[in-house]
């Protein structure tokens, strides 16, 4: 894959210097990671930060969450919206306690069988909790990969190709945790949906879109 090695190197170096200090990045606790991933679905990071610790204080373990009444879980989620996430998280906790001895699975295939867990969340939990070299393609990651490697690709084949590229970028690498966090960060703060800030991008020389803009004299 064109420029993949340099892309990883530049991205990781940038992330070490500029990555945000987010509370779920300071832990490898699988339960805490699951909570953060459910909260981050369709919700901005700034809002999640305000609720993350409060929720964990009320439900400090997956056993505590599994045993909590549904009404209490919903109340703990009050203000975050999309309350189906809270119901799914509660059901997930009960499934993990009842079927996995209270241990969150570490493999994406097993994680995907849990309530509310799709392909992205399964990859994110496996990587961020257990440091597995698994891809985790959310909206931000998909945008970065498409712009960097497949700018002309569209339609249904795009999603498959993007996941294949994400897997190739992390396969067999110990830096998968940092890389997945870094590419999400890049999509969130630099390569955004509204504008690609190519002039500020650390990987623009390894990016098809960014290099084209540089050639054309645009910033």
Secondary structure, 3 states (H helix, E strand, C coil): CCCHHHHHHHHHHHHHHHCCCCHHHHCCCHHHHHHHHHHHCCCCHHHHHHHHHHHHHHCCCHHHHHHCCHHHHHHHHCCCCCCHHHHHHHHHHHHHHHHHCCCCCCCHHHHCCCCCCCHHHHHHHHHHHHCCCCCCCCHHHHHHHHHHHCCCCCCHHHHHHHHHHHHHHHCCCCCHHHHHHHHHHHHHHCECCCCECHHHCCCHHHCHHHHHHHHCCCC
